[in-house]
Amino acid sequence: MTLHTDVAELLAEAGILDVDVDEALADDHVRTSAYLRVLSVAASSRSRDRDRGIVATILRDPDEMGSKTAVVALVDEIARKVTGPAEFRRWSAELLPEIDQLKAEAYREFIRRRIHDWLFYLSVKDGHAPTPAELAEVTDWMQRYLAELSTSPAVLALVAESANTRKTRNIAKNRAGSRKLRAK
């Protein structure tokens, strides 16, 4: 398949008619934006059956940075929608063979780390009490995400004590001491 065919088919299957395929081929930014729209449509579907094929098609794009950006956006959207870590683990396991097709090891590793971060977050959200060692294994991004969104006093205390950056520790400390959180 050619890039033109891939882009045209992805847009048509997603029902996106206002993107000029030739313009998308000429401009990596336009194409990445189109991929983000396609993946947003895919993420809003109740069925996850087509995700692997869509990701495989996007990852064939020679602009690996743009395709990685789009796949990370899908990972983020699905992680926010799933019912728990087991569902996300099954879904992400389906994508790993496609992710391994990326030539750049840094991009493969980035997506794998994002999946790991979300598995950690979902397990914490599901009631797992993380240890300092487990917190140290997630990225600074996930530590900050926990500091900003967790409502668990125990998790916030752990992040306030053990996060990698002072800013994240301070966010967690301030949120742990907030009246709203103590009232819950």
Order of alpha helices (4+ residues) and beta strands (2+ residues): alpha-alpha-alpha-alpha-alpha-alpha-alpha-alpha-alpha-alpha-alpha-alpha
